Amino acid sequence: MSAHFARPDRHPALDGLQDRRMLRELAYVDGQWRAGDAGQTFEVNDPASSEAIGWVSKLNSGQTNLAIDAAARAFPLWRDLLPQERAAKLRRWYELILQAKEDLALIMTLEQGKPLEESRGEIDYAASFVEWYAEEAKRLNAEGVTGHLVGAEMMVRREPLGVVGVVTPWNFPSAMLTRKAAAALAAGCTVVAHPSSETPLSALALAELADRAGIPAGVFNIVTGDAATIVGRLCADARVRALSFTGSTEIGRLIAAQCAPTMKNLIMELGGHAPLIIFADADIGRAVDIAINAKFATSGQDCLAANRIYVEGPIHNDFAAAFARRVSALKVASGLTPDADIGPLMHERAIRKVEEQVADALARGARCIVGGKRDGAGELFYQPTVLTDVPDDALIMREETFGPVAAISTFHSEDEVVARANAIEYGLVAYVVTRDGARMLRLGRRLEYGMVAINRVKITGAPVPFGGIKQSGLGREGSRHGIEAFTELKYLCIDTQ
């Protein structure tokens, strides 16, 4: 049990934990729970109420180095295990995650704010990556090469890189960790992970379960504290052979620059600013369903969120009216409230950015037909909002939107909307709603995005390569490509004469 659990000022909802050992506040290094230097901590709060949830260890650069030391020591033993042995430990971790689903979901909702049902869904999603890579661990096979040299046999095999740094965001604190770490562990790498300081408790709970699953000391480490200090150390250390990061494009560029001197493999899922293109042949009811789900999951705090909604002229007014009715019915409340649809934003900075984008759009001629201001549910709540007639030069059409604000604009031809959708630096995901099969194929090619969803929202999962192009990232996560990112190809040429 965490040392501070009995504090009277701790969030009362924590009494709902079935296993109080899931609330861990110490960092996890080399198989041990570690306090910060001189007992330094930082507070983690519920964004819905500002109540304290925990006081988490704040590790420094030297302690980060100890975690890298531990991962480096553990690497040869973990690498040399049979793939089936690594797979068995990952499989046990997966089973424990599912067994602890309710506690993990409660912790996530308390520190991140998303509705509890969404948190349960994320735990299932997080567990699916551990299960998937438990199986993929056994499939990294060597391949033969057709010979071009007399008296030689050639083969190519994949070998684990070594120590991997993992840096995860606050909006999906469990799934982003398992998607990265499970792939690296399955490949035979060891991991030093830094979770966002706004949502570290989900990562520490997963470390508790990894420890119970028998993952050896030093193989999986969670280092909590100041991002600049910890991530800077991961970038600078040559023993860290790869770094996997999910976050903003701006921070991704800084990390890439810091990693350049040590020539690390980089896997980066960066910003997104997804277009949702609705053609006049679409069923309006289905289009509204897709738009609601694509825009308002995680209260709009999602790199996959459909921020720019382009609607073909003939159905624009009907779609906007139907969409506005649905949006106005969304329930704004704490994530612990039954049937909550929209929870709080993560921090005051997010609220201010949404307010700035809405004000800018209105100043440029947009109309607000639903919402448009902070909600009375609490300091960090913003009303689900619909803006129409939003011009392309508005901030909300050019900058990633991390909040429950939907911007609608009209288009009149396929060529026009494709050009507008592509005219930004991001290229993560695009959504299309149409009944025209030929158009589906055309847009699948013409849209400059790493992923294109046609007539649906949910497209991600462990078997598929997740990632973007342009300024939305490097590499892919999930699928067999996700594990290959943590390996090097080695070519063997053996003389047989």
C-alpha positions as CSV (number, residue, x, y, z in Angstrom):
1,M,0.0,0.0,0.0
2,S,1.3,3.5,-0.8
3,A,2.8,5.3,2.1
4,H,0.4,8.3,1.8
5,F,-2.8,6.4,1.2
6,A,-4.3,7.2,4.6
7,R,-3.9,11.0,4.2
8,P,-7.2,12.6,5.0
9,D,-7.0,15.1,2.1
10,R,-6.7,12.3,-0.5
11,H,-9.5,11.9,-3.1
12,P,-12.4,10.0,-1.5
13,A,-13.1,8.0,-4.8
14,L,-9.9,6.1,-4.1
15,D,-11.9,4.1,-1.5
16,G,-13.4,2.4,-4.5
17,L,-10.1,0.6,-5.4
18,Q,-10.4,-3.2,-4.9
19,D,-6.7,-3.6,-4.6
20,R,-5.1,-0.6,-2.9
21,R,-1.6,-1.7,-3.9
22,M,-2.5,-0.6,-7.4
23,L,-2.0,3.0,-6.3
24,R,1.7,3.3,-6.5
25,E,3.5,6.7,-5.9
26,L,7.1,5.6,-5.9
27,A,9.0,5.2,-9.2
28,Y,9.8,1.7,-10.3
29,V,13.5,1.1,-11.0
30,D,15.4,-2.2,-11.2
31,G,12.5,-4.1,-9.7
32,Q,12.3,-1.7,-6.7
33,W,10.0,1.1,-5.7
34,R,12.2,4.2,-5.5
35,A,11.6,7.6,-3.8
36,G,12.9,10.8,-5.3
37,D,16.1,12.4,-4.1
38,A,15.5,13.9,-0.6
39,G,12.0,12.5,-0.8
40,Q,10.9,15.0,-3.5
41,T,7.4,14.5,-4.9
42,F,4.9,16.2,-7.1
43,E,1.2,16.2,-6.7
44,V,-1.3,14.5,-9.1
45,N,-4.8,16.0,-9.1
46,D,-8.2,15.1,-10.5
47,P,-8.9,17.7,-13.3
48,A,-12.6,17.4,-12.5
49,S,-12.3,18.6,-8.9
50,S,-8.6,19.6,-8.3
51,E,-8.6,17.1,-5.4
52,A,-5.3,15.3,-4.7
53,I,-5.0,11.8,-5.9
54,G,-1.3,11.1,-5.1
55,W,2.1,12.5,-4.4
56,V,4.6,10.8,-6.8
57,S,8.3,10.5,-6.7
58,K,10.3,13.2,-8.5
59,L,13.5,11.6,-9.8
60,N,16.5,13.5,-10.9
61,S,19.0,13.0,-13.7
62,G,21.3,10.8,-11.6
63,Q,18.4,8.6,-10.7
64,T,17.4,8.4,-14.3
65,N,20.9,7.3,-15.1
66,L,20.5,4.5,-12.5
67,A,17.4,3.3,-14.4
68,I,19.4,3.2,-17.6
69,D,22.2,1.3,-15.8
70,A,19.6,-1.3,-14.6
71,A,18.1,-1.6,-18.1
72,A,21.6,-2.0,-19.6
73,R,22.5,-4.7,-17.1
74,A,19.2,-6.6,-17.6
75,F,19.4,-6.5,-21.4
76,P,21.7,-9.5,-22.1
77,L,19.7,-11.8,-19.9
78,W,16.3,-10.7,-21.3
79,R,17.6,-10.8,-24.9
80,D,18.9,-14.3,-24.4
81,L,15.7,-15.7,-23.1
82,L,13.8,-18.0,-25.5
83,P,11.1,-15.9,-27.3
84,Q,8.6,-18.3,-25.8
85,E,9.8,-17.4,-22.3
86,R,9.4,-13.7,-22.9
87,A,6.0,-14.4,-24.5
88,A,4.9,-16.2,-21.4
89,K,5.7,-13.3,-19.1
90,L,4.0,-10.8,-21.4
91,R,0.9,-13.1,-21.6
92,R,0.8,-13.2,-17.8
93,W,1.0,-9.3,-17.7
94,Y,-1.9,-9.2,-20.1
95,E,-4.0,-11.5,-17.9
96,L,-3.3,-9.4,-14.8
97,I,-4.2,-6.2,-16.6
98,L,-7.6,-7.6,-17.5
99,Q,-8.1,-8.8,-14.0
100,A,-7.3,-5.3,-12.6
101,K,-9.4,-3.5,-15.2
102,E,-11.8,-1.8,-12.8
103,D,-9.0,-0.4,-10.6
104,L,-6.9,0.7,-13.6
105,A,-10.0,2.4,-15.1
106,L,-10.7,4.2,-11.9
107,I,-7.2,5.4,-11.5
108,M,-7.2,6.7,-15.1
109,T,-10.5,8.6,-14.8
110,L,-9.3,10.2,-11.6
111,E,-6.0,11.5,-13.0
112,Q,-7.0,12.0,-16.6
113,G,-10.7,13.0,-16.4
114,K,-12.1,10.9,-19.2
115,P,-15.5,9.2,-18.6
116,L,-15.1,5.9,-16.7
117,E,-16.6,3.9,-19.6
118,E,-13.9,5.3,-21.9
119,S,-11.3,4.4,-19.4
120,R,-12.5,0.8,-19.3
121,G,-12.3,0.8,-23.1
122,E,-8.7,2.1,-23.0
123,I,-7.7,-0.7,-20.5
124,D,-9.0,-3.3,-23.0
125,Y,-7.1,-1.5,-25.8
126,A,-3.9,-1.4,-23.7
127,A,-4.1,-5.0,-22.8
128,S,-4.6,-6.0,-26.5
129,F,-1.1,-4.7,-27.3
130,V,0.4,-6.9,-24.6
131,E,-1.4,-9.9,-25.9
132,W,-0.5,-9.2,-29.5
133,Y,3.2,-8.8,-28.8
134,A,3.3,-11.8,-26.6
135,E,2.5,-13.7,-29.8
136,E,4.7,-11.6,-32.1
137,A,7.7,-12.4,-29.8
138,K,7.7,-15.9,-31.3
139,R,7.6,-14.7,-34.9
140,L,10.8,-12.7,-35.4
141,N,12.2,-15.4,-37.7
142,A,15.5,-15.3,-39.7
143,E,15.1,-15.2,-43.4
144,G,17.2,-16.8,-46.1
145,V,18.8,-14.8,-48.9
146,T,19.1,-16.1,-52.5
147,G,22.8,-16.6,-53.0
148,H,24.9,-14.5,-55.4
149,L,28.3,-15.7,-54.1
150,V,29.8,-19.1,-54.9
151,G,30.3,-21.3,-51.8
152,A,28.4,-19.0,-49.4
153,E,25.2,-19.3,-47.4
154,M,23.5,-16.1,-46.4
155,M,20.8,-15.2,-43.9
156,V,19.3,-12.1,-42.3
157,R,18.0,-12.1,-38.8
158,R,16.5,-9.5,-36.5
159,E,18.2,-8.7,-33.2
160,P,17.0,-6.5,-30.4
161,L,18.4,-3.0,-30.2
162,G,19.1,-2.8,-26.5
163,V,17.8,-0.2,-24.0
164,V,14.7,1.6,-25.3
165,G,13.4,5.0,-23.9
166,V,9.6,5.4,-23.9
167,V,7.9,8.7,-23.4
168,T,4.1,8.7,-23.1
169,P,1.4,11.4,-23.1
170,W,-1.4,12.2,-20.6
171,N,-4.4,11.6,-22.9
172,F,-4.0,7.8,-23.3
173,P,-1.7,7.0,-20.3
174,S,-2.1,3.2,-20.4
175,A,-2.5,2.3,-24.1
176,M,0.4,4.5,-25.2
177,L,2.7,2.8,-22.7
178,T,1.7,-0.8,-23.6
179,R,1.7,-0.1,-27.3
180,K,5.4,0.9,-27.1
181,A,6.7,-1.1,-24.2
182,A,5.1,-4.5,-25.1
183,A,6.6,-4.3,-28.6
184,A,10.1,-3.4,-27.2
185,L,9.9,-6.2,-24.6
186,A,8.7,-8.7,-27.1
187,A,11.7,-7.9,-29.3
188,G,14.1,-8.6,-26.4
189,C,14.8,-5.0,-25.5
190,T,14.6,-3.5,-22.0
191,V,12.6,-0.3,-21.3
192,V,13.0,2.9,-19.4
193,A,9.7,4.7,-19.6
194,H,8.7,8.3,-18.6
195,P,5.0,8.9,-18.2
196,S,3.5,12.4,-18.3
197,S,3.6,14.0,-14.9
198,E,-0.1,14.7,-15.2
199,T,-1.0,11.0,-15.4
200,P,1.8,8.9,-13.9
201,L,-0.4,6.7,-11.7
202,S,-1.7,4.6,-14.6
203,A,1.9,3.8,-15.6
204,L,2.9,2.9,-12.1
205,A,-0.1,0.6,-11.7
206,L,1.0,-1.2,-14.9
207,A,4.5,-1.5,-13.4
208,E,2.9,-3.1,-10.3
209,L,1.3,-5.7,-12.6
210,A,4.4,-6.2,-14.6
211,D,6.3,-7.0,-11.4
212,R,3.6,-9.5,-10.4
213,A,3.9,-11.1,-13.9
214,G,7.5,-11.9,-13.2
215,I,9.1,-9.5,-15.6
216,P,12.7,-9.4,-14.2
217,A,14.3,-6.5,-12.4
218,G,15.7,-3.9,-14.7
219,V,13.7,-5.0,-17.7
220,F,10.8,-2.6,-17.3
221,N,11.4,0.7,-15.4
222,I,9.1,3.7,-14.8
223,V,10.9,7.0,-14.1
224,T,8.7,9.8,-12.8
225,G,9.5,13.5,-12.5
226,D,10.4,16.5,-14.6
227,A,10.2,15.7,-18.3
228,A,13.0,18.0,-19.4
229,T,15.4,16.3,-16.9
230,I,14.4,12.7,-17.5
231,V,13.9,12.8,-21.3
232,G,17.0,14.9,-21.8
233,R,19.0,12.1,-20.0
234,L,17.4,9.4,-22.2
235,C,18.2,11.4,-25.3
236,A,21.9,12.0,-24.3
237,D,22.8,8.5,-23.2
238,A,24.3,6.4,-26.0
239,R,23.2,3.2,-24.3
240,V,19.6,4.1,-25.1
241,R,19.4,2.8,-28.7
242,A,15.8,3.8,-29.5
243,L,13.4,6.4,-28.3
244,S,9.6,6.1,-28.7
245,F,7.6,9.3,-28.1
246,T,4.0,10.3,-28.4
247,G,3.2,14.0,-28.1
248,S,3.2,17.3,-29.9
249,T,5.1,17.9,-33.1
250,E,6.9,20.8,-31.5
251,I,8.3,18.6,-28.7
252,G,9.0,15.8,-31.1
253,R,11.3,18.1,-33.1
254,L,13.2,19.0,-29.9
255,I,13.6,15.3,-28.9
256,A,14.8,14.4,-32.4
257,A,17.5,17.1,-32.3
258,Q,18.6,15.9,-28.8
259,C,18.9,12.3,-30.1
260,A,20.9,13.2,-33.2
261,P,24.3,13.0,-31.6
262,T,23.7,9.4,-30.5
263,M,21.9,8.3,-33.7
264,K,19.0,6.6,-32.0
265,N,16.2,4.9,-33.8
266,L,13.2,7.2,-33.4
267,I,9.5,6.1,-33.3
268,M,7.3,9.2,-33.0
269,E,3.6,9.7,-33.0
270,L,3.2,13.4,-33.2
271,G,0.4,16.0,-33.8
272,G,-2.7,15.4,-35.8
273,H,-5.4,17.7,-37.2
274,A,-7.8,15.3,-38.9
275,P,-10.2,16.3,-41.6
276,L,-13.6,14.7,-41.7
277,I,-15.0,15.0,-45.3
278,I,-18.7,14.4,-45.7
279,F,-20.0,14.2,-49.3
280,A,-23.6,15.0,-50.4
281,D,-24.3,11.3,-51.1
282,A,-23.8,10.4,-47.4
283,D,-26.6,9.3,-45.1
284,I,-26.9,12.3,-42.8
285,G,-27.8,10.3,-39.7
286,R,-24.8,8.1,-40.2
287,A,-22.5,11.1,-40.9
288,V,-23.6,12.7,-37.6
289,D,-22.9,9.5,-35.7
290,I,-19.4,9.4,-37.2
291,A,-18.8,13.0,-36.5
292,I,-19.8,12.8,-32.9
293,N,-17.6,9.8,-32.2
294,A,-14.7,11.1,-34.2
295,K,-14.7,14.5,-32.6
296,F,-15.8,14.1,-28.9
297,A,-14.0,11.0,-27.6
298,T,-11.7,11.8,-24.7
299,S,-13.5,15.2,-24.6
300,G,-11.7,16.0,-27.9
301,Q,-8.3,15.5,-26.4
302,D,-7.2,13.0,-29.0
303,C,-4.7,13.3,-31.8
304,L,-7.2,11.3,-34.0
305,A,-10.0,13.8,-33.3
306,A,-11.9,15.1,-36.4
307,N,-11.2,18.8,-35.9
308,R,-11.9,20.1,-39.4
309,I,-15.3,18.9,-40.6
310,Y,-15.9,19.6,-44.4
311,V,-19.5,19.2,-45.6
312,E,-20.5,19.3,-49.2
313,G,-22.8,22.2,-50.0
314,P,-26.1,20.5,-50.7
315,I,-26.3,18.9,-47.3
316,H,-24.4,21.4,-45.2
317,N,-27.4,23.0,-43.5
318,D,-29.2,19.7,-42.8
319,F,-26.0,18.1,-41.4
320,A,-25.1,21.1,-39.2
321,A,-28.6,21.3,-37.7
322,A,-28.7,17.5,-36.9
323,F,-25.1,17.6,-35.6
324,A,-25.9,20.6,-33.4
325,R,-28.9,18.8,-31.8
326,R,-26.7,15.8,-30.9
327,V,-23.9,17.9,-29.6
328,S,-26.2,20.0,-27.4
329,A,-27.4,16.7,-25.7
330,L,-23.9,15.6,-24.7
331,K,-23.6,15.4,-20.9
332,V,-20.8,17.4,-19.3
333,A,-19.7,16.0,-16.0
334,S,-16.9,14.4,-14.0
335,G,-15.8,11.1,-15.5
336,L,-17.1,9.3,-12.5
337,T,-20.7,10.5,-13.2
338,P,-22.8,7.8,-14.9
339,D,-23.4,8.5,-18.6
340,A,-20.9,11.4,-18.7
341,D,-19.9,12.2,-22.3
342,I,-17.6,15.1,-21.8
343,G,-15.2,15.3,-18.9
344,P,-12.7,18.1,-18.0
345,L,-9.8,19.2,-20.0
346,M,-6.4,18.4,-18.6
347,H,-5.3,21.8,-17.5
348,E,-5.9,25.5,-17.6
349,R,-3.6,25.8,-20.7
350,A,-5.9,23.6,-22.6
351,I,-8.9,25.7,-21.7
352,R,-7.2,28.9,-22.7
353,K,-6.2,27.5,-26.1
354,V,-9.8,26.4,-26.8
355,E,-11.0,29.9,-25.8
356,E,-8.4,31.5,-28.1
357,Q,-9.3,29.3,-31.1
358,V,-13.1,29.9,-30.6
359,A,-12.6,33.7,-30.3
360,D,-10.4,33.8,-33.3
361,A,-12.8,31.9,-35.5
362,L,-15.7,34.1,-34.4
363,A,-13.6,37.2,-35.2
364,R,-13.0,35.8,-38.7
365,G,-16.7,35.3,-39.5
366,A,-17.6,31.9,-38.0
367,R,-20.9,31.4,-36.2
368,C,-21.3,29.5,-32.9
369,I,-24.5,27.5,-32.9
370,V,-23.9,25.3,-29.8
371,G,-21.8,26.0,-26.7
372,G,-18.9,28.4,-27.0
373,K,-17.8,29.0,-23.4
374,R,-16.7,27.3,-20.1
375,D,-19.2,25.0,-18.5
376,G,-20.5,25.3,-15.0
377,A,-19.5,21.8,-14.1
378,G,-16.0,23.0,-13.0
379,E,-13.0,25.1,-13.7
380,L,-11.6,22.9,-16.4
381,F,-14.8,22.0,-18.2
382,Y,-15.7,23.5,-21.6
383,Q,-19.1,23.2,-23.3
384,P,-19.2,20.9,-26.4
385,T,-19.2,23.5,-29.1
386,V,-20.1,23.7,-32.8
387,L,-18.8,26.4,-35.1
388,T,-20.0,26.8,-38.7
389,D,-18.8,28.9,-41.6
390,V,-15.2,28.6,-40.3
391,P,-12.7,30.0,-42.8
392,D,-9.5,28.2,-43.6
393,D,-7.3,31.0,-42.1
394,A,-8.8,30.6,-38.6
395,L,-6.5,29.2,-36.0
396,I,-8.8,26.3,-35.3
397,M,-8.4,25.1,-39.0
398,R,-4.6,25.4,-38.8
399,E,-3.6,24.3,-35.3
400,E,-4.3,21.0,-33.6
401,T,-7.5,21.3,-31.4
402,F,-7.4,19.5,-28.1
403,G,-10.9,20.2,-26.8
404,P,-14.6,19.6,-27.5
405,V,-14.9,22.1,-30.3
406,A,-16.1,21.1,-33.8
407,A,-15.4,23.4,-36.7
408,I,-17.6,23.0,-39.8
409,S,-16.8,24.4,-43.3
410,T,-18.6,24.0,-46.7
411,F,-17.0,22.6,-49.8
412,H,-18.2,22.3,-53.4
413,S,-16.0,19.8,-55.2
414,E,-13.7,16.8,-54.6
415,D,-10.6,18.5,-55.9
416,E,-11.2,21.5,-53.7
417,V,-11.7,19.6,-50.5
418,V,-8.8,17.3,-51.0
419,A,-6.5,20.3,-51.5
420,R,-7.8,22.0,-48.4
421,A,-7.5,18.8,-46.3
422,N,-3.9,18.3,-47.4
423,A,-2.9,21.9,-47.0
424,I,-1.4,21.6,-43.5
425,E,1.7,20.1,-41.9
426,Y,0.0,17.2,-40.3
427,G,-0.8,13.8,-41.8
428,L,-2.0,11.4,-39.2
429,V,-5.6,10.4,-40.0
430,A,-8.4,11.5,-42.3
431,Y,-12.1,10.5,-42.3
432,V,-14.3,10.2,-45.3
433,V,-18.1,9.6,-45.5
434,T,-19.5,8.7,-48.9
435,R,-21.4,6.0,-50.7
436,D,-19.4,6.2,-53.9
437,G,-17.0,3.3,-54.1
438,A,-14.8,4.8,-56.7
439,R,-14.5,8.0,-54.6
440,M,-13.5,5.9,-51.6
441,L,-10.6,4.4,-53.5
442,R,-9.6,7.8,-55.0
443,L,-9.5,9.6,-51.7
444,G,-7.7,6.7,-50.0
445,R,-4.8,7.5,-52.4
446,R,-5.2,11.3,-52.7
447,L,-5.4,12.2,-49.0
448,E,-1.9,12.7,-47.6
449,Y,-2.4,10.9,-44.3
450,G,-0.9,7.7,-42.8
451,M,-4.4,6.4,-42.1
452,V,-7.7,6.9,-43.8
453,A,-11.0,5.9,-42.3
454,I,-13.9,5.5,-44.7
455,N,-17.4,5.4,-43.3
456,R,-16.3,4.5,-39.8
457,V,-14.3,5.9,-36.9
458,K,-12.7,3.0,-35.1
459,I,-9.8,1.8,-37.2
460,T,-6.9,1.3,-34.7
461,G,-5.9,-1.9,-32.9
462,A,-2.9,-4.1,-32.2
463,P,-2.8,-5.8,-35.7
464,V,-2.5,-2.5,-37.7
465,P,0.4,-0.1,-38.2
466,F,-0.5,3.1,-36.5
467,G,1.3,6.3,-37.5
468,G,1.4,9.4,-39.7
469,I,3.3,11.1,-42.4
470,K,4.7,14.7,-42.8
471,Q,5.0,16.4,-39.4
472,S,2.8,13.7,-37.7
473,G,5.6,11.3,-37.0
474,L,8.2,8.7,-37.8
475,G,7.7,5.0,-38.0
476,R,4.7,2.9,-37.0
477,E,3.3,1.3,-33.8
478,G,1.2,-1.8,-33.6
479,S,1.4,-4.7,-36.1
480,R,4.6,-6.6,-36.9
481,H,6.1,-3.3,-38.0
482,G,5.8,-2.1,-34.4
483,I,8.1,-4.8,-33.1
484,E,10.5,-4.5,-36.0
485,A,11.1,-0.9,-35.0
486,F,13.0,-2.2,-31.9
487,T,15.3,-4.5,-33.9
488,E,18.3,-4.2,-36.2
489,L,18.8,-6.4,-39.2
490,K,22.0,-8.5,-39.1
491,Y,23.3,-10.1,-42.2
492,L,25.4,-13.3,-41.9
493,C,27.5,-14.7,-44.8
494,I,29.0,-18.1,-44.1
495,D,31.6,-19.7,-46.3
496,T,30.8,-23.3,-47.1
497,Q,33.8,-24.3,-49.1
